[in-house]
Amino acid sequence: SVRAAMNEAFEAAGVKYLDYDANNNQTTQTEQIQTAITKGASALVVNIVDASSDDATQAILDMAKNAGLPIVFFNRSVSESIVSSYDKAAYVGTDYTMAGHMQGKMIGDYVLANYDALDINGDGVISYVMFKGQEGNMEADARTQYGVEDADAVLTAAGKPALEFYDADNASKYLLDQNGAWSAAQGQEHMQTLLSKYNEGNGNMVELVIGNNDGMALGALSALQAAGYNVAGARVIPVFGVDATDAAKAAIADGSMTGTIKQDAVGMANAVVQIAQNLIAGKAAFENVTGDPEGTWRINIPYAPYTGE
């Protein structure tokens, strides 16, 4: 979504661009960046693959710096110290804690309002599954933590028990996309696997699904629907995500998904494009940029809850 909006913004500004897709491979991305430099790019815009590695970020920034090119990182968080070390570098992202806090509040309010109906197992506690997109990713870490913590705060303040992870033997309290791709396929596979053991027949059905992004949430939704849930006339297991993608909004509209947190793809894209043009022109990075500046190194694009209402 960000890429499509970015391309439209570059076209509207009369800026030529080339898109590269690293297919979630950091080595491939680094090689593509070198190719772009060799081909004479005037600026680099990078959604880094390996957000958990400062080494990868530093290597890419060094490539841009050595070529004298502006570089704008976006979406996946990178370290302030690295970006701030180069006067032609900037980052466009979000206050990554905000999505987790908003999602947690949304979940807590929904569960509290529908507690008895959600307690399929009749044990007085709501069991949940959490899908984490990538290990070592700051957005994923914050969403995993606050999506549950803030929901628990709403529940316990009202005298209800905190949420309970469906598998007591899982100390992490999340299921991970091992490929770090935040993919629907991983959400679907994990959900199919857990439903074979944790289900109504065994009296231990998962009663709430939390995804760090809409892709994994929708993958889990597909598995639920294959098992007869979240379809017309059937029991609905609440599913929450992050991003407000078109597919998620459609699922919310038809009642199969409950809520998500909107990440403003157009706002992010416009900020990236404006910053890139500013840096190419030798202007201040954030001139005429809409967003919440954090120092001189990053712009945050605000989130917003989305339930289709």
C-alpha positions as CSV (number, residue, x, y, z in Angstrom):
1,S,0.0,0.0,0.0
2,V,2.8,2.4,0.9
3,R,4.7,1.5,-2.3
4,A,1.6,2.1,-4.5
5,A,0.9,5.5,-2.8
6,M,4.6,6.4,-3.1
7,N,4.7,5.7,-6.8
8,E,1.6,7.9,-7.3
9,A,3.2,10.7,-5.3
10,F,6.5,10.5,-7.3
11,E,4.5,10.5,-10.6
12,A,2.5,13.5,-9.5
13,A,5.7,15.3,-8.6
14,G,7.3,14.5,-11.9
15,V,10.0,12.4,-10.3
16,K,11.2,9.3,-12.1
17,Y,11.6,6.2,-9.9
18,L,12.6,2.5,-10.0
19,D,11.1,-0.1,-7.7
20,Y,13.1,-3.0,-6.3
21,D,11.6,-5.9,-4.4
22,A,14.1,-7.9,-2.3
23,N,11.6,-10.6,-1.5
24,N,12.5,-10.3,2.2
25,N,16.2,-11.1,1.6
26,Q,18.7,-8.6,3.1
27,T,21.5,-9.7,0.9
28,T,19.4,-9.2,-2.2
29,Q,18.3,-5.7,-1.0
30,T,21.8,-4.6,-0.4
31,E,22.8,-5.7,-3.8
32,Q,19.8,-3.9,-5.3
33,I,20.9,-0.7,-3.6
34,Q,24.3,-1.0,-5.1
35,T,22.7,-1.5,-8.5
36,A,20.6,1.6,-8.0
37,I,23.6,3.7,-7.1
38,T,25.5,2.3,-10.1
39,K,22.6,3.2,-12.4
40,G,22.8,6.8,-11.2
41,A,20.0,7.2,-8.6
42,S,19.7,10.7,-7.1
43,A,18.3,9.3,-3.8
44,L,17.5,6.1,-2.1
45,V,14.2,5.1,-0.3
46,V,14.6,2.0,1.8
47,N,12.2,-0.3,3.7
48,I,15.0,-2.3,5.3
49,V,14.6,-6.1,5.3
50,D,16.4,-6.9,8.5
51,A,15.2,-4.3,11.0
52,S,16.8,-6.2,13.8
53,S,20.3,-5.6,12.5
54,D,22.1,-2.3,13.0
55,D,24.8,-3.7,10.8
56,A,22.5,-3.9,7.8
57,T,21.3,-0.4,8.4
58,Q,24.8,1.0,8.8
59,A,26.1,-0.8,5.7
60,I,23.3,0.7,3.6
61,L,23.7,4.2,5.0
62,D,27.4,4.0,4.3
63,M,26.7,3.0,0.7
64,A,24.5,6.1,0.4
65,K,27.0,8.4,2.2
66,N,29.9,7.2,0.1
67,A,28.0,8.0,-3.0
68,G,26.8,11.3,-1.6
69,L,23.2,10.4,-2.0
70,P,20.2,11.2,0.2
71,I,18.6,8.2,1.8
72,V,15.1,7.9,3.4
73,F,14.4,4.8,5.5
74,F,10.7,4.1,6.0
75,N,8.3,1.7,7.7
76,R,10.6,-0.6,9.6
77,S,12.3,1.2,12.5
78,V,16.0,1.9,12.3
79,S,18.4,3.3,14.9
80,E,18.5,7.1,15.6
81,S,22.3,7.0,16.0
82,I,22.8,5.6,12.5
83,V,20.4,8.0,10.7
84,S,21.6,11.0,12.7
85,S,25.2,10.2,11.7
86,Y,24.5,11.4,8.1
87,D,23.0,14.8,7.3
88,K,21.3,13.5,4.2
89,A,19.4,10.7,5.9
90,A,16.0,10.6,7.5
91,Y,13.4,8.1,8.6
92,V,9.6,8.0,8.2
93,G,7.6,5.7,10.4
94,T,5.3,5.6,13.3
95,D,5.4,5.9,17.1
96,Y,5.6,2.1,17.1
97,T,4.3,1.9,20.7
98,M,1.1,3.7,19.6
99,A,-0.3,0.8,17.5
100,G,0.1,-1.6,20.4
101,H,-1.5,0.7,22.9
102,M,-4.5,1.5,20.6
103,Q,-5.0,-2.1,19.7
104,G,-4.8,-3.2,23.4
105,K,-7.4,-0.6,24.3
106,M,-9.7,-1.6,21.5
107,I,-9.4,-5.3,22.4
108,G,-9.9,-4.6,26.1
109,D,-13.1,-2.6,25.5
110,Y,-14.5,-5.1,23.1
111,V,-13.8,-8.1,25.3
112,L,-15.3,-6.3,28.4
113,A,-18.4,-5.5,26.4
114,N,-18.9,-9.0,25.2
115,Y,-17.3,-11.1,27.9
116,D,-19.9,-13.8,28.5
117,A,-20.4,-14.4,24.8
118,L,-16.7,-14.7,24.2
119,D,-16.1,-17.2,27.1
120,I,-16.8,-20.2,25.0
121,N,-15.0,-22.5,27.4
122,G,-17.1,-21.3,30.3
123,D,-14.0,-21.0,32.6
124,G,-14.3,-17.3,33.3
125,V,-11.2,-16.4,31.4
126,I,-10.7,-15.4,27.8
127,S,-8.0,-17.4,26.0
128,Y,-6.1,-15.7,23.2
129,V,-3.4,-16.3,20.5
130,M,-0.9,-13.7,19.5
131,F,0.8,-13.7,16.1
132,K,4.2,-11.9,16.1
133,G,5.6,-10.8,12.7
134,Q,9.3,-10.7,13.3
135,E,11.8,-11.3,16.1
136,G,13.9,-8.3,17.1
137,N,11.5,-5.8,15.3
138,M,10.6,-2.9,17.5
139,E,7.1,-2.6,16.0
140,A,6.4,-6.3,16.5
141,D,7.8,-6.2,20.1
142,A,5.7,-3.2,21.1
143,R,2.5,-4.6,19.5
144,T,3.0,-8.0,21.1
145,Q,3.5,-6.4,24.5
146,Y,1.0,-3.6,24.6
147,G,-1.7,-5.4,22.6
148,V,-2.1,-7.7,25.6
149,E,-0.9,-5.4,28.5
150,D,-3.4,-2.6,27.7
151,A,-6.2,-5.0,27.1
152,D,-5.5,-6.6,30.5
153,A,-5.5,-3.1,32.1
154,V,-9.0,-2.5,30.8
155,L,-10.2,-5.9,32.0
156,T,-8.6,-5.9,35.5
157,A,-9.8,-2.3,36.1
158,A,-13.4,-3.6,35.6
159,G,-12.8,-6.6,37.9
160,K,-12.3,-9.2,35.1
161,P,-9.4,-11.6,34.8
162,A,-6.5,-10.8,32.5
163,L,-6.3,-12.5,29.1
164,E,-4.8,-15.9,29.2
165,F,-2.5,-17.3,26.4
166,Y,-4.1,-20.5,25.1
167,D,-1.0,-22.6,25.5
168,A,0.3,-22.7,29.1
169,D,3.6,-24.3,27.9
170,N,4.5,-21.4,25.6
171,A,6.6,-19.1,27.7
172,S,6.9,-16.5,24.9
173,K,3.1,-16.1,24.7
174,Y,3.2,-15.6,20.9
175,L,3.5,-17.5,17.7
176,L,6.2,-16.2,15.4
177,D,6.5,-15.9,11.6
178,Q,9.8,-17.7,11.4
179,N,10.6,-16.0,8.1
180,G,10.0,-12.6,9.5
181,A,7.6,-11.9,6.7
182,W,4.4,-11.1,8.7
183,S,2.7,-13.3,6.2
184,A,-0.9,-14.5,5.9
185,A,0.4,-18.0,5.1
186,Q,2.1,-18.2,8.5
187,G,-1.0,-17.0,10.3
188,Q,-3.1,-19.5,8.5
189,E,-0.7,-22.4,9.1
190,H,-0.3,-21.6,12.8
191,M,-4.1,-21.3,13.3
192,Q,-4.8,-24.5,11.5
193,T,-2.3,-26.3,13.7
194,L,-3.5,-25.0,17.0
195,L,-7.2,-25.6,16.1
196,S,-6.4,-29.3,15.8
197,K,-5.7,-29.4,19.5
198,Y,-7.4,-26.3,21.0
199,N,-11.0,-26.4,20.0
200,E,-14.5,-26.6,21.3
201,G,-14.6,-30.3,21.3
202,N,-11.7,-30.4,23.7
203,G,-13.1,-27.6,25.9
204,N,-10.1,-25.3,25.3
205,M,-11.0,-23.3,22.2
206,V,-9.0,-20.1,21.5
207,E,-11.5,-17.3,22.1
208,L,-9.5,-14.3,20.7
209,V,-7.0,-13.7,17.9
210,I,-4.5,-10.9,18.0
211,G,-2.3,-10.2,15.0
212,N,0.7,-7.8,14.8
213,N,-0.5,-7.0,11.3
214,D,-3.6,-7.6,9.1
215,G,-1.8,-10.2,7.0
216,M,-1.3,-12.7,9.8
217,A,-4.7,-11.8,11.2
218,L,-6.4,-12.5,7.9
219,G,-4.4,-15.8,7.6
220,A,-5.7,-16.9,11.0
221,L,-9.2,-15.8,9.9
222,S,-9.0,-18.1,6.8
223,A,-8.2,-21.0,9.1
224,L,-11.1,-20.1,11.4
225,Q,-13.5,-19.9,8.4
226,A,-12.3,-23.3,7.1
227,A,-13.1,-24.7,10.6
228,G,-16.7,-23.2,10.3
229,Y,-16.2,-20.0,12.3
230,N,-16.6,-16.4,11.3
231,V,-18.9,-17.1,8.4
232,A,-22.6,-16.2,8.1
233,G,-24.7,-17.7,10.8
234,A,-21.7,-19.2,12.7
235,R,-19.9,-18.3,15.9
236,V,-17.5,-15.4,15.5
237,I,-14.1,-15.5,17.1
238,P,-12.9,-11.9,17.4
239,V,-9.9,-11.2,15.2
240,F,-7.8,-8.0,15.5
241,G,-5.0,-6.8,13.3
242,V,-2.9,-3.7,12.5
243,D,-2.7,-1.7,9.2
244,A,-6.3,-1.3,8.0
245,T,-5.5,-2.9,4.6
246,D,-8.3,-3.0,2.1
247,A,-8.7,-6.7,2.7
248,A,-9.0,-6.2,6.5
249,K,-11.5,-3.4,6.0
250,A,-13.6,-5.7,3.8
251,A,-13.5,-8.4,6.4
252,I,-14.6,-5.9,9.1
253,A,-17.4,-4.8,6.9
254,D,-18.7,-8.3,6.4
255,G,-18.4,-9.0,10.2
256,S,-15.7,-11.8,9.9
257,M,-13.0,-9.6,11.4
258,T,-13.5,-7.3,14.4
259,G,-11.0,-4.4,14.3
260,T,-7.6,-3.1,13.2
261,I,-5.4,-0.1,13.6
262,K,-5.0,2.2,10.6
263,Q,-1.5,2.8,9.4
264,D,-1.7,5.7,7.0
265,A,0.0,4.4,3.9
266,V,-0.7,7.6,1.9
267,G,0.5,9.8,4.7
268,M,3.7,7.8,5.0
269,A,4.2,7.8,1.2
270,N,3.7,11.5,0.9
271,A,6.2,12.2,3.7
272,V,8.8,9.9,2.1
273,V,8.4,11.6,-1.3
274,Q,8.6,15.1,0.1
275,I,11.6,14.4,2.2
276,A,13.4,12.7,-0.7
277,Q,12.7,15.8,-2.9
278,N,13.9,18.1,-0.1
279,L,17.1,16.3,0.3
280,I,17.8,16.2,-3.4
281,A,17.2,19.9,-3.6
282,G,19.5,20.6,-0.6
283,K,16.5,21.9,1.5
284,A,15.8,21.1,5.2
285,A,14.6,17.5,5.3
286,F,11.2,18.1,6.9
287,E,10.2,21.3,5.0
288,N,6.5,21.1,3.9
289,V,6.2,17.5,5.4
290,T,3.1,16.5,7.2
291,G,3.6,14.4,10.3
292,D,5.0,14.5,13.8
293,P,8.7,15.3,13.8
294,E,11.0,13.6,16.4
295,G,14.1,15.7,16.5
296,T,15.6,16.2,13.1
297,W,16.0,12.6,12.1
298,R,12.4,11.2,11.9
299,I,8.8,11.9,11.1
300,N,6.0,9.8,12.7
301,I,2.8,9.2,10.9
302,P,-0.1,8.9,13.4
303,Y,-2.2,5.7,13.8
304,A,-6.0,5.5,14.3
305,P,-8.4,2.8,15.4
306,Y,-10.6,1.2,12.7
307,T,-13.7,-0.8,13.4
308,G,-15.7,0.2,10.3
309,E,-18.0,2.4,12.3
